Amino acid sequence: MAAAPKETLPRPRTPPRLPPPPPPGAERRELAPRVGWTQVAADERWEGHGLGRPLRHGVATVVVPVLDHDPTAALRSVEAAAARAVGAVIGLSAVEIVVVDDGSATDGVALAAEARAAVFRGGASAVSYTLLRMQANVGAGRARNAALRRAAGEHTCFLDADDAYRPEHLLMLAGALGDASLAWVRSGLAVIGEAAEGVLQEWRAAMENGAPTTLCARTSILQAVRGFPDGEEFVSDHEDLVLHHRLEIFRRLTGKRFVYGKAGYRPVESVEYRSRGAPAPGNHLFRQMEKFRHPMSAQAAFDPWHADGQRAAQIQKELASSEVKMREVLKQVEALEAKTRASVL
């Protein structure tokens, strides 16, 4: 009797071989456009992007800015969190992942993102990918803004390519924002990776309250406060601090006039904030680890800008300008509400 033929299994897809990242300080050039990617001008700003664009109810947008780093692990973690959140009783109907290549020096980021997007292309998947490419390196804050201006979901969350969501992250935050009084919610985080031991609790609390990775907010509010600062002085750092204070200013200005007047916190370490030392000089978290092992009162020894006050003055100037712009936006919102009430009467 002839043996039954063996079942032939499909061969697994070979992951793309990514070109190595450029050495620090290497000259950057604009890469050729790729199919499936939207090119974003380096000088794009909020002007000309009006408020009130329709957003999809029950959908969360996750923004992942990337620069010269393989984002595969981060993207897989979002996909796993989406699988748990979509279809849950108090969950999401879909998750949009927006990858923003912030002017990488090679096509490595694009190849990795395209490989993940191809898994969900077509069919009835509740996960979709949107791919954006900045024409030059503009910094993480402005790269996130490019995604925020195009977000489809009613909620927007953020994740850096070094970090990862744990599977419960999106379900927990989506469930929290089911409370109509919350404007945004933050999660706890776990600091892991190279030289990650010894972070003081006061610094950990500051990270949870300021890092974009722990934040999930109503997209309309992030757009109303104009997201992260666009100024050149915030390309390399402190863009997250400005967003944090912009949200607090918004909450103070709106008071009880709007339903969304509170911020939430879920003390669950559902985000992995990863310290990475290679390639040198390491990622932003790794370079600050020594500071995080000392009290905040000693910050001036590690941050020269903190000692001379110049950086603090720049941040205060940006926030003062933000408040003026927010007051203008709120006047527009109030005028629209008054017009709507008049049309009903």
C-alpha positions as CSV (number, residue, x, y, z in Angstrom):
1,M,0.0,0.0,0.0
2,A,1.4,3.3,-1.1
3,A,2.2,5.8,1.7
4,A,0.0,8.8,2.0
5,P,1.7,11.9,0.6
6,K,3.0,14.3,3.2
7,E,1.2,17.6,3.7
8,T,3.1,20.4,2.2
9,L,3.3,23.4,4.5
10,P,3.7,26.9,3.1
11,R,7.2,28.2,3.5
12,P,7.5,31.0,6.0
13,R,8.2,34.4,4.6
14,T,11.9,35.4,4.8
15,P,12.1,38.7,6.8
16,P,13.7,41.5,4.8
17,R,17.5,42.0,5.3
18,L,17.8,45.5,6.6
19,P,20.8,47.7,5.6
20,P,22.9,48.7,8.6
21,P,22.1,52.1,10.2
22,P,24.5,54.9,9.3
23,P,27.3,55.9,11.7
24,P,26.6,58.8,14.1
25,G,27.0,62.1,12.3
26,A,26.8,60.6,8.8
27,E,25.4,62.9,6.1
28,R,21.8,62.3,5.3
29,R,20.2,62.5,1.9
30,E,16.6,62.4,0.9
31,L,15.7,58.8,-0.2
32,A,13.6,58.1,-3.3
33,P,9.9,57.8,-2.8
34,R,8.5,54.3,-2.2
35,V,5.1,52.9,-3.3
36,G,2.6,52.9,-0.5
37,W,4.2,55.8,1.4
38,T,2.9,59.3,1.7
39,Q,5.7,61.9,1.5
40,V,5.4,64.7,4.0
41,A,7.2,68.0,3.6
42,A,9.8,68.8,6.3
43,D,8.3,72.3,6.8
44,E,4.7,71.1,7.2
45,R,2.9,72.9,10.1
46,W,-0.6,73.0,11.6
47,E,-1.6,76.0,9.6
48,G,-4.0,74.9,6.8
49,H,-5.1,71.8,8.7
50,G,-8.6,72.6,10.0
51,L,-10.3,71.2,13.1
52,G,-13.4,69.0,12.8
53,R,-12.2,66.4,10.3
54,P,-14.4,63.3,10.8
55,L,-12.9,60.6,13.0
56,R,-13.8,56.9,13.2
57,H,-15.7,56.0,16.4
58,G,-14.3,53.0,18.2
59,V,-10.9,53.2,16.4
60,A,-7.5,53.9,18.0
61,T,-4.6,55.3,16.0
62,V,-1.2,54.3,17.3
63,V,1.6,56.6,16.1
64,V,5.1,55.1,15.8
65,P,8.0,57.6,14.7
66,V,11.1,55.8,13.6
67,L,14.7,57.0,12.8
68,D,17.3,54.5,11.6
69,H,16.0,51.7,13.8
70,D,14.2,48.4,13.0
71,P,10.7,48.9,14.3
72,T,9.6,45.3,13.9
73,A,9.4,44.4,17.6
74,A,7.5,47.6,18.5
75,L,5.0,47.1,15.6
76,R,4.4,43.4,16.6
77,S,3.7,44.5,20.2
78,V,1.0,47.0,18.9
79,E,-0.5,44.2,16.7
80,A,-0.6,41.9,19.8
81,A,-2.3,44.6,21.9
82,A,-4.7,45.3,19.1
83,A,-5.7,41.6,18.9
84,R,-6.7,41.7,22.5
85,A,-8.5,45.0,22.4
86,V,-10.5,44.7,19.2
87,G,-13.9,43.1,19.7
88,A,-13.7,43.1,23.5
89,V,-16.8,44.2,25.5
90,I,-15.4,47.6,26.2
91,G,-12.7,47.7,23.5
92,L,-12.1,48.9,20.0
93,S,-13.5,48.1,16.6
94,A,-10.2,48.7,14.8
95,V,-6.6,49.9,15.2
96,E,-4.7,52.1,12.8
97,I,-0.9,51.9,13.0
98,V,0.8,55.0,11.6
99,V,4.5,54.6,11.0
100,V,6.4,57.8,10.4
101,D,9.9,57.4,8.9
102,D,11.6,60.5,10.3
103,G,14.2,60.9,7.5
104,S,16.1,57.7,8.0
105,A,19.4,57.4,6.1
106,T,18.6,54.0,4.5
107,D,15.5,52.1,3.3
108,G,15.8,49.8,6.3
109,V,12.9,51.3,8.2
110,A,10.7,51.3,5.1
111,L,11.4,47.6,4.4
112,A,10.6,46.6,8.0
113,A,7.3,48.6,8.1
114,E,6.3,47.3,4.7
115,A,6.8,43.7,5.8
116,R,4.4,44.2,8.8
117,A,1.9,46.2,6.7
118,A,1.8,43.4,4.1
119,V,0.6,40.9,6.8
120,F,-2.6,42.9,7.2
121,R,-3.2,44.1,3.6
122,G,-6.5,43.0,2.2
123,G,-9.0,40.7,3.9
124,A,-11.1,41.6,6.9
125,S,-8.4,42.5,9.4
126,A,-9.2,45.1,12.0
127,V,-5.6,46.3,11.9
128,S,-4.4,48.6,9.2
129,Y,-1.2,50.4,8.4
130,T,-0.6,54.0,7.2
131,L,3.0,54.8,6.1
132,L,4.4,58.3,6.2
133,R,7.8,59.5,5.2
134,M,9.3,62.8,6.2
135,Q,11.4,64.4,3.5
136,A,14.1,65.2,6.1
137,N,14.8,64.4,9.7
138,V,12.6,66.8,11.7
139,G,12.6,65.3,15.2
140,A,10.1,62.9,16.9
141,G,7.7,65.6,17.9
142,R,7.1,67.0,14.4
143,A,7.0,63.5,13.0
144,R,4.3,62.6,15.4
145,N,2.4,65.8,14.4
146,A,2.4,64.6,10.8
147,A,0.6,61.5,11.9
148,L,-1.7,63.3,14.3
149,R,-2.9,65.6,11.5
150,R,-3.9,62.5,9.5
151,A,-5.2,60.2,12.3
152,A,-8.4,58.4,11.5
153,G,-9.2,57.1,15.0
154,E,-11.1,59.0,17.7
155,H,-8.3,58.1,20.2
156,T,-4.6,58.5,19.5
157,C,-1.8,56.7,21.3
158,F,2.0,56.9,20.8
159,L,4.8,54.4,20.8
160,D,8.5,54.9,20.1
161,A,10.3,52.3,18.0
162,D,12.6,51.4,20.9
163,D,9.7,50.5,23.2
164,A,6.8,48.0,23.3
165,Y,3.2,47.7,24.4
166,R,2.3,44.8,26.6
167,P,-0.8,42.9,25.4
168,E,-3.2,44.6,27.8
169,H,-2.2,48.2,27.0
170,L,-4.8,49.2,24.4
171,L,-7.7,47.3,26.0
172,M,-7.0,49.0,29.3
173,L,-6.8,52.5,27.9
174,A,-9.7,52.1,25.5
175,G,-11.8,50.9,28.3
176,A,-10.8,53.9,30.4
177,L,-11.7,56.3,27.7
178,G,-15.2,54.8,27.7
179,D,-15.7,57.2,30.6
180,A,-17.0,60.2,28.7
181,S,-15.5,62.6,31.3
182,L,-11.9,61.7,30.5
183,A,-10.0,63.7,28.0
184,W,-6.9,61.4,28.1
185,V,-5.5,58.6,30.2
186,R,-2.0,57.4,31.0
187,S,-0.6,54.0,32.0
188,G,2.3,52.9,34.1
189,L,5.6,51.8,32.5
190,A,8.4,49.4,33.2
191,V,11.9,50.6,32.6
192,I,13.9,47.8,31.2
193,G,17.0,47.2,29.1
194,E,20.7,48.1,29.3
195,A,21.8,49.9,32.5
196,A,18.1,50.3,33.5
197,E,18.5,49.5,37.2
198,G,18.2,52.0,39.9
199,V,15.8,54.5,38.5
200,L,14.4,56.6,41.4
201,Q,10.6,56.6,41.9
202,E,10.3,60.3,41.5
203,W,11.8,60.0,38.0
204,R,9.7,57.0,37.2
205,A,6.6,59.0,38.1
206,A,7.8,61.9,35.9
207,M,8.2,59.5,33.0
208,E,4.7,58.1,33.4
209,N,3.3,61.6,33.5
210,G,5.2,62.9,30.5
211,A,6.3,60.2,28.1
212,P,4.2,60.1,25.0
213,T,4.4,56.3,25.1
214,T,2.1,56.1,28.2
215,L,-0.5,58.5,26.7
216,C,-3.8,57.8,25.0
217,A,-6.0,60.8,24.3
218,R,-9.0,61.9,22.3
219,T,-7.6,62.8,18.9
220,S,-9.8,65.9,18.7
221,I,-8.2,67.3,21.8
222,L,-4.6,66.5,20.7
223,Q,-5.4,68.4,17.4
224,A,-7.0,71.3,19.3
225,V,-3.8,71.8,21.3
226,R,-1.7,71.4,18.1
227,G,0.1,68.3,19.4
228,F,3.9,68.7,19.9
229,P,5.8,71.9,19.3
230,D,7.0,72.6,15.8
231,G,9.9,74.9,16.7
232,E,13.4,74.0,15.7
233,E,14.5,74.4,19.4
234,F,12.4,71.3,20.2
235,V,13.7,69.0,17.5
236,S,15.9,66.9,19.9
237,D,14.2,67.1,23.3
238,H,11.5,68.4,25.6
239,E,8.8,68.1,23.0
240,D,7.0,65.7,25.3
241,L,7.2,68.2,28.2
242,V,5.5,70.9,26.1
243,L,2.7,68.5,25.1
244,H,2.1,67.6,28.7
245,H,1.8,71.3,29.7
246,R,-0.4,72.0,26.6
247,L,-2.9,69.4,27.7
248,E,-2.9,70.8,31.2
249,I,-3.5,74.3,29.9
250,F,-6.4,73.0,27.8
251,R,-7.9,71.4,30.8
252,R,-7.6,74.6,32.8
253,L,-9.0,76.8,30.0
254,T,-12.0,74.6,29.3
255,G,-13.0,74.0,32.9
256,K,-16.5,72.6,33.0
257,R,-17.6,74.0,29.6
258,F,-16.8,70.7,27.9
259,V,-17.6,67.1,28.8
260,Y,-14.0,66.0,28.6
261,G,-12.5,67.7,31.6
262,K,-10.5,65.1,33.4
263,A,-7.4,63.0,33.0
264,G,-7.1,59.4,34.0
265,Y,-4.3,57.1,35.2
266,R,-4.1,53.4,35.3
267,P,-1.2,52.2,37.5
268,V,-0.5,49.1,35.4
269,E,2.9,48.7,33.8
270,S,1.5,48.1,30.3
271,V,4.4,49.8,28.4
272,E,8.0,48.7,28.3
273,Y,10.3,51.8,28.2
274,R,13.5,50.3,26.8
275,S,17.0,51.5,27.4
276,R,19.3,50.6,24.4
277,G,23.1,51.3,24.4
278,A,24.0,50.1,20.9
279,P,24.8,51.6,18.5
280,A,26.7,54.3,20.5
281,P,25.8,56.7,22.0
282,G,22.6,54.7,22.7
283,N,19.0,55.9,22.6
284,H,17.6,58.9,24.5
285,L,16.7,56.9,27.6
286,F,20.1,55.2,27.8
287,R,21.9,58.5,27.7
288,Q,19.9,59.8,30.7
289,M,20.1,56.7,32.9
290,E,22.8,58.2,35.2
291,K,20.6,61.2,35.9
292,F,17.6,59.1,36.8
293,R,19.6,57.4,39.6
294,H,20.0,60.8,41.4
295,P,17.4,63.0,43.0
296,M,15.7,65.6,40.8
297,S,17.3,68.2,43.0
298,A,20.6,67.2,41.4
299,Q,19.3,67.7,37.9
300,A,21.5,70.7,37.2
301,A,24.6,68.5,37.4
302,F,23.4,66.5,34.4
303,D,21.5,69.1,32.4
304,P,23.4,72.3,31.8
305,W,20.3,74.0,30.4
306,H,18.6,73.4,33.8
307,A,21.3,75.4,35.6
308,D,21.4,78.5,33.3
309,G,17.6,78.7,33.0
310,Q,17.8,79.4,29.2
311,R,16.0,76.2,28.3
312,A,13.3,76.8,30.9
313,A,12.7,80.3,29.4
314,Q,12.3,78.8,25.9
315,I,9.7,76.3,27.2
316,Q,7.8,79.0,29.1
317,K,7.7,81.2,25.9
318,E,6.4,78.3,23.9
319,L,3.6,77.6,26.5
320,A,2.6,81.2,26.6
321,S,2.2,81.2,22.8
322,S,0.3,77.9,23.1
323,E,-2.2,79.4,25.5
324,V,-2.9,82.3,23.2
325,K,-3.6,79.9,20.3
326,M,-5.7,77.6,22.4
327,R,-7.9,80.5,23.5
328,E,-8.4,81.3,19.8
329,V,-9.3,77.7,19.0
330,L,-11.8,77.6,21.9
331,K,-13.5,80.8,20.6
332,Q,-14.0,79.0,17.3
333,V,-15.4,75.9,19.0
334,E,-17.8,78.1,21.1
335,A,-18.9,79.9,17.9
336,L,-19.6,76.6,16.2
337,E,-21.6,75.4,19.2
338,A,-23.7,78.6,19.3
339,K,-24.4,78.3,15.5
340,T,-25.5,74.7,16.0
341,R,-27.8,75.6,18.9
342,A,-29.3,78.5,16.8
343,S,-30.0,76.2,13.9
344,V,-31.9,73.7,16.2
345,L,-34.1,76.4,17.7
